[in-house]
Amino acid sequence: MIVALKVFAFVLGFAVVALTCASAVRALVLPRGVPDTLSRIVFTTNRRLFNVWLRWARSYLERDAIMAFFAPLSVLALLPAWLVLVVVGYAAMFWALGAASWYEALRISGSSVFTLGFAIADGPIQTVLVLSEAAIGLILVALLIAYLPTMYAAFSRREAAVTMLEVRAGSPPSAIELIQRYHRIHGLDRLTELWQTWEIWFADVEESHTSLGALTFFRSPRPGRSWVTAAGTVLDAAALTASTLERPRDPQAELCIRAGYIAFRGIADFFGIPYDPDPRFPNLPISVSRSEFDQACERLEEAGVTLKPDRDQAWLDFAGWRVNYDSILLDLCALTMAPWALWSSDRSPKYHSHGIFGKKKPA
């Protein structure tokens, strides 16, 4: 009975260590968006703790100041979680190989993973375990150290475009304001350059925010900015340009919209956010109403922007573009607790913590 129990403990400990190492590889090494259960548990637990803290916040600025610590602390919490599991897993193996007690097995395991050397184990198999645990501990620390510069480089690329958009679209950003400013300053023909820039930006964000999922929750340096609302603003501006503005067709605007909703869908898949893969308007409604669209058209006309005469067709075309990213945009605003912005976070649903960090979509 005791032999069987020790065999079971050894196998269970080995499995815990193997699964922990696999979690670290998925989170820090694998260059694709593969959801990781342990990372999701760490981030979800931290989010629930932060939600308790947020109850004392009296304004958005206070909430933003609190949530600025959420992603960094959650990333740092991954390393202790991995190390604890490695210590427990190896402790089970040391106990199975003859450690005097569970306490002694934990001492040997903890001494090995942190390379402290205050507790040793005799025997060739135990020596191999000690050396392998020490190597795993060093590798986990090195991986996290190497992970941070890569993540902050991607963060800087993302935020550079978001900051530049504020000059063109105001704060909070607005698609209507973006078109008006281009009309006044640059001329609408220069919008093509913007669509090209943001097509590249969407491709970069899709890759970085799925392979480095924690990036999604890193907040902008200023409280009024958000990568989600900035992306929504550009997509709405491109949709208005493609559907409503009286000007030659700009294929780059349409490519930008496609790049945007493909990026949103990739991130939604990673976080388990449900969406219709083949949406059709009006079968699937959008969150922007016809009256809001008409008000936007009136503001553009007042600014001197020439619009297509068939307003009904323009509305159908705009809704046909917006339906591709509408629901995901609102869910990402809720997930990231984005600041107020027109046609995005101003109508997003309340955040629910069970949808965080790689939960599979319901069937």
Number of C-alpha atoms within 10 A of each C-alpha: 6 8 9 10 11 18 16 15 21 21 15 16 24 19 14 20 21 13 16 20 19 16 20 21 15 20 27 20 16 14 14 16 22 17 22 19 15 20 25 20 17 16 24 18 16 18 20 14 12 16 15 11 13 18 9 10 14 9 9 16 14 14 19 21 15 15 21 17 14 20 19 16 12 19 17 12 15 20 16 12 14 22 22 14 17 26 26 20 25 31 27 26 25 29 22 24 18 14 19 11 13 15 12 17 26 21 18 25 29 26 19 26 23 16 17 12 13 10 15 16 20 10 9 9 11 18 13 12 17 24 13 15 25 19 15 18 20 14 14 20 15 11 16 18 11 13 16 14 11 13 19 13 10 17 20 12 13 19 18 10 16 21 18 11 21 17 12 18 22 15 16 17 26 25 25 19 21 21 24 23 18 16 19 12 10 11 12 17 12 12 21 15 12 15 24 14 13 21 21 13 20 22 15 15 24 23 18 23 23 26 23 24 27 21 20 21 22 20 25 19 11 11 16 19 23 26 24 25 28 25 24 29 25 25 28 24 23 28 23 26 23 23 24 23 21 13 14 9 12 15 11 18 26 20 15 26 28 18 21 26 24 17 23 26 23 19 25 21 20 24 25 20 24 17 17 13 8 8 16 15 16 11 8 14 16 18 16 16 13 14 9 12 16 14 12 16 23 14 14 19 14 11 15 12 17 15 19 14 11 9 15 13 13 20 19 16 17 21 26 19 25 26 23 26 24 24 22 22 25 23 25 25 26 21 23 19 21 26 20 20 22 16 21 29 22 15 16 22 14 12 15 12 15 15 18 22 27 25 18 15 14 7 4
